[in-house]
Amino acid sequence: MRDKPQEVVFLVEESPEGGYEARALGHAIFTEADTSEELRECIRDAVHCHFDGEERPAVIRWGKPCGGIKS
């Protein structure tokens, strides 16, 4: 049995075809939607499908990438 993750974090980007794409960091989860409201539901559904009930993290975070590292 693997350890239950405390949270899962999604990186959200605008899709070249329109809409949004989201991928989980550290997990093989990817989803997409036309609007941010739809994406929120798609992310929740994807997490529920990926993790069994006991292993499902309590916190789901998602956001857009920031500008990067400046030196």
DAFEN-V551079 format. One record per residue. RES is the residue in one letter. D_FIRST is the distance of its C-alpha to the first C-alpha in Angstrom with 1 decimal. Layout:
BEGIN
res->RES d_first->D_FIRST
res->RES d_first->D_FIRST
END
This chain:
BEGIN
res->M d_first->0.0
res->R d_first->3.8
res->D d_first->6.7
res->K d_first->9.0
res->P d_first->12.1
res->Q d_first->15.3
res->E d_first->17.3
res->V d_first->17.9
res->V d_first->21.4
res->F d_first->23.6
res->L d_first->26.6
res->V d_first->29.4
res->E d_first->32.5
res->E d_first->35.5
res->S d_first->35.5
res->P d_first->38.6
res->E d_first->39.1
res->G d_first->39.0
res->G d_first->36.4
res->Y d_first->33.2
res->E d_first->30.0
res->A d_first->26.8
res->R d_first->23.8
res->A d_first->20.7
res->L d_first->20.5
res->G d_first->17.4
res->H d_first->16.1
res->A d_first->17.7
res->I d_first->19.4
res->F d_first->23.2
res->T d_first->25.7
res->E d_first->29.4
res->A d_first->32.1
res->D d_first->35.9
res->T d_first->35.9
res->S d_first->33.9
res->E d_first->33.6
res->E d_first->32.2
res->L d_first->29.8
res->R d_first->28.4
res->E d_first->27.6
res->C d_first->26.3
res->I d_first->23.9
res->R d_first->22.6
res->D d_first->22.4
res->A d_first->20.5
res->V d_first->17.8
res->H d_first->17.6
res->C d_first->17.3
res->H d_first->14.8
res->F d_first->12.1
res->D d_first->11.2
res->G d_first->13.0
res->E d_first->10.5
res->E d_first->9.2
res->R d_first->12.8
res->P d_first->14.7
res->A d_first->17.8
res->V d_first->20.1
res->I d_first->21.2
res->R d_first->23.9
res->W d_first->26.2
res->G d_first->29.4
res->K d_first->31.9
res->P d_first->32.1
res->C d_first->34.7
res->G d_first->37.6
res->G d_first->36.0
res->I d_first->36.8
res->K d_first->40.5
res->S d_first->41.9
END
